[in-house]
């Protein structure tokens, strides 16, 4: 029997917009009670009330109705959130997730690095047949207890979130009992091993004095001037009507139209965009300028002060991908 025959719903990509609306944790975590009004034949309908538990009704229905089998293709954050939502919202849905990689998470990717030897190991989960590689660059691990003293975990994909910009992800982590811890959200740029420019947004000293020689470079001061101008005026683009020609321009066209320097683009804007969206510098030049500015406004990246406090999952993102592997059990099909 094929997947299409055995599962009620199949798709190459299912992206239920779980983060586009507020979740109700009270209705997710437990079935709430409802009142059922029973009217004797000789009495008004509102004279007698009794209370029943919806979960009992659901259990009775599930015994008579076969569960709906749902296949989710791809175990990135959208696929995992979809699986969790379906799993938590209904007693009568059999959710299966299929992932070609040996782990769940997609962009949420935790690696164990050997800080002395330079190799790394990859966490695996799900029910696939993983095995352990011989080369230190391909070996795998399944738990923190396997780590050695010279190894540390890092996230190379998803790293940070904050409650104001990601309320639904925050609620999801709360449901999974995933703790967050405060972390830094900053950008560092080093071009040509620091010979062209090197700076960090973490502090004024990191911005100005990471490479003292650049303080005598006219291009560096042009970059700083354009950075302050961009932060002060980029938001004006969003005040234009949505059909205004300026809102249809790409990043490359916007930078040219506004007269920004090459130093501003190469020292700040393009590295920042490439880091945010894991894209090449060439690709981000074709991004819509209005989308970039809207993202930066929403995340308060156009201001020096009063920025949100970012958090990261305590123990890195493998904590919630591992928890979802536990929730789904044998229904998390990895390495397929």
C-alpha positions in Angstrom: 0.0 0.0 0.0 1.4 3.4 -1.0 1.7 6.4 1.3 -1.1 8.1 -0.6 -3.4 5.1 0.0 -2.6 4.6 3.7 -2.7 8.2 4.8 -5.7 10.5 4.7 -3.6 13.6 3.8 -0.3 13.8 2.1 1.7 16.7 0.8 5.2 17.6 -0.3 5.1 20.5 2.1 2.6 21.2 4.8 3.1 24.5 6.5 0.1 25.1 8.8 0.5 28.7 9.9 0.8 27.9 13.6 2.8 31.0 14.3 0.4 33.3 12.4 -2.2 33.3 15.2 -2.3 33.2 18.9 -2.4 29.7 20.5 -4.8 28.9 23.3 -2.7 26.8 25.7 -5.7 26.1 27.9 -7.6 24.4 25.1 -4.4 22.7 23.8 -3.3 21.2 27.1 -6.6 19.9 28.3 -10.2 19.3 27.3 -12.4 21.9 29.0 -15.8 20.9 30.4 -19.1 22.0 28.9 -22.6 22.1 30.1 -25.2 19.9 28.5 -28.8 21.0 29.1 -31.3 18.1 29.5 -35.0 18.9 29.4 -37.7 16.5 30.8 -40.7 16.2 28.5 -42.9 18.1 30.9 -40.4 20.8 32.0 -38.8 23.9 30.3 -35.5 23.2 28.6 -33.5 25.3 31.0 -34.6 23.7 34.2 -32.1 20.8 34.4 -28.4 21.0 33.7 -25.6 18.4 34.0 -21.9 18.6 33.4 -19.9 16.2 31.1 -16.3 16.0 30.2 -15.6 16.6 26.5 -12.7 14.2 26.7 -15.0 11.3 27.5 -17.1 12.1 24.4 -14.0 12.4 22.3 -12.7 9.0 23.7 -16.0 7.3 22.9 -16.0 8.8 19.4 -12.4 7.7 18.8 -13.4 4.1 19.7 -16.0 4.1 16.9 -14.1 6.2 14.4 -10.7 5.2 13.0 -8.1 7.9 13.5 -7.3 10.2 10.6 -3.8 9.5 9.5 -1.8 12.6 8.5 1.6 12.6 6.9 3.8 15.7 7.2 6.7 15.8 4.8 9.7 17.7 6.2 10.6 18.0 9.9 11.7 21.7 9.9 10.2 24.0 12.4 7.0 24.4 10.3 6.6 20.6 10.1 7.2 20.1 13.8 4.9 22.8 14.8 2.2 21.4 12.6 2.7 17.9 14.1 2.5 19.3 17.6 -0.6 21.3 16.9 -2.4 18.3 15.4 -1.2 15.9 18.1 -2.2 18.3 21.0 -5.6 19.4 19.5 -7.2 16.0 18.8 -7.3 12.5 20.2 -8.3 11.0 16.9 -5.5 12.0 14.6 -2.5 9.7 13.9 0.3 12.1 12.9 3.4 10.9 11.1 6.3 13.1 10.1 8.8 12.1 7.4 12.3 13.6 7.1 15.2 12.7 4.8 17.8 13.9 7.3 18.8 11.8 10.3 17.5 14.4 12.7 14.4 16.6 13.2 14.7 20.4 13.1 15.9 21.5 9.7 17.3 25.0 10.2 17.2 24.4 14.0 20.5 22.5 14.0 22.8 21.8 17.0 26.3 20.5 16.5 28.8 19.2 19.1 32.2 20.7 18.4 35.6 19.4 19.5 37.3 22.7 20.5 40.7 20.9 20.5 40.6 18.6 17.5 38.3 20.7 15.3 35.8 18.0 14.4 32.1 17.9 15.1 29.3 15.5 15.8 25.7 15.8 14.8 22.7 15.1 17.0 20.3 12.5 15.7 16.8 11.6 16.7 13.6 10.0 15.3 13.3 6.3 14.4 15.7 6.1 11.5 18.7 3.7 11.3 21.5 6.2 12.0 24.6 4.4 13.1 27.8 6.3 14.1 30.2 7.5 11.5 34.0 6.8 11.8 35.2 10.3 10.8 34.9 12.9 13.5 33.3 15.3 11.0 30.4 12.9 10.4 30.0 11.1 13.8 26.7 11.4 15.6 25.5 11.7 19.1 22.1 11.3 20.8 22.5 12.8 24.3 24.5 15.3 26.3 25.9 12.4 28.4 28.0 11.4 25.3 29.9 14.7 25.2 33.5 14.8 26.2 35.2 17.5 28.3 36.7 19.2 25.2 33.3 19.4 23.4 30.7 22.1 23.4 27.3 22.4 21.7 26.5 25.3 19.3 23.5 26.2 17.1 24.5 26.8 13.6 21.0 27.6 12.4 18.1 28.9 14.5 19.5 30.7 17.5 17.3 33.4 19.1 13.7 34.6 19.7 11.9 37.1 21.9 8.4 37.1 23.3 7.3 40.3 21.6 8.2 39.2 18.0 7.6 35.5 18.5 4.7 35.1 21.0 3.4 31.8 19.5 6.9 30.2 19.4 7.3 31.3 23.0 3.9 29.7 23.9 4.9 26.5 22.0 8.2 26.3 24.0 6.2 26.8 27.2 3.9 23.9 26.3 7.0 21.7 25.6 8.6 22.8 28.9 11.6 24.3 27.1 13.3 26.9 29.2 14.8 30.0 27.6 17.8 32.0 28.7 18.9 35.5 27.9 21.4 35.8 25.1 23.2 38.5 23.1 21.9 39.5 19.7 24.7 41.3 17.8 26.5 41.3 14.5 30.3 41.1 13.8 31.8 41.6 10.4 35.4 40.9 9.4 36.4 41.3 5.8 39.8 40.0 4.4 40.7 38.7 7.9 40.2 42.2 9.3 42.4 44.0 6.8 39.5 45.7 5.0 37.2 46.2 8.0 36.4 44.6 11.3 33.7 45.7 13.7 31.1 44.5 16.2 27.7 45.9 17.1 28.0 44.6 20.7 29.5 47.9 22.0 30.9 51.3 20.9 34.5 50.0 21.4 33.7 47.0 19.2 32.3 49.3 16.6 35.2 51.8 16.5 38.2 50.0 17.8 38.1 46.3 16.8 40.7 47.3 14.2 42.3 50.6 15.2 43.8 51.2 11.8 40.3 51.6 10.2 39.8 54.8 12.3 41.9 56.6 9.7 40.0 55.2 6.8 37.6 57.6 5.0 35.5 54.6 3.8 34.9 53.5 7.4 33.5 56.9 8.3 31.4 56.9 5.1 30.0 53.6 6.3 29.2 55.0 9.8 27.5 58.1 8.3 25.3 56.0 6.0 24.5 53.6 8.8 23.1 56.5 10.9 21.2 57.9 7.9 19.7 54.4 7.1 18.5 53.9 10.7 16.9 57.4 10.7 15.2 57.3 7.3 14.7 53.7 6.1 11.3 53.5 7.9 10.0 56.2 5.6 9.7 53.6 2.8 6.9 51.9 4.7 4.9 55.2 4.8 4.5 55.1 1.1 1.4 53.5 -0.5 1.8 49.8 -1.1 1.6 50.4 -4.9 4.2 53.1 -4.9 7.1 52.3 -7.3 9.7 52.8 -4.5 8.1 49.9 -2.6 8.6 47.6 -5.5 12.4 48.1 -5.7 15.0 45.4 -4.8 17.7 46.1 -2.3 20.2 46.7 -5.1 17.8 49.3 -6.7 17.0 50.9 -3.3 20.7 51.4 -2.4 21.4 52.9 -5.8 18.4 55.2 -5.7 19.1 56.4 -2.1 22.8 57.0 -2.9 24.2 54.7 -0.2 27.9 53.9 -0.5 29.5 50.6 -1.4 31.1 50.6 2.1 27.7 50.7 3.8 26.5 47.8 1.7 29.6 45.6 2.0 30.4 46.5 5.6 26.9 46.2 7.1 23.7 45.7 5.1 24.7 42.7 3.0 26.5 40.7 5.7 23.6 41.4 8.1 21.0 40.2 5.6 23.1 37.1 4.7 23.4 36.2 8.4 19.7 36.7 9.1 18.4 34.6 6.2 21.3 32.2 5.6 21.6 33.5 2.0 24.4 34.5 -0.2 25.3 38.2 -0.7 24.3 37.8 -4.4 20.9 36.5 -3.5 20.0 39.2 -0.9 20.6 42.0 -3.4 17.4 40.8 -5.2 15.3 40.8 -2.0 12.5 43.4 -1.9 13.7 46.5 0.0 10.3 47.0 1.7 10.4 43.5 3.2 13.9 44.1 4.7 12.9 47.5 6.2 9.6 46.1 7.6 11.6 43.2 9.2 14.1 45.6 10.7 11.3 47.9 12.0 9.4 45.0 13.6 12.5 43.7 15.3 13.6 47.2 16.4 16.8 46.9 14.5 16.7 50.6 13.3 17.4 51.9 16.8 20.4 52.0 19.0 18.5 51.7 22.3 15.4 49.9 23.8 16.0 46.8 21.7 14.2 43.6 22.9 16.0 41.1 25.1 16.5 38.0 23.0 16.5 34.5 24.3 17.8 31.1 23.2 16.5 27.6 24.3 18.5 26.6 27.3 20.7 23.7 26.1 20.2 24.9 22.5 17.6 24.1 19.9 18.3 20.3 20.1 16.2 20.5 23.3 13.0 21.1 21.6 13.7 18.9 18.5 14.5 16.1 21.0 11.3 16.8 22.9 9.2 16.6 19.6 10.9 13.3 18.9 9.7 12.1 22.3 6.2 13.4 21.6 5.9 11.7 18.2 7.8 8.5 19.2 7.8 5.9 16.4 5.8 8.4 14.2 8.9 10.5 13.7 10.4 8.9 10.6 14.0 10.2 9.9 16.5 9.1 7.4 13.8 8.2 4.8 
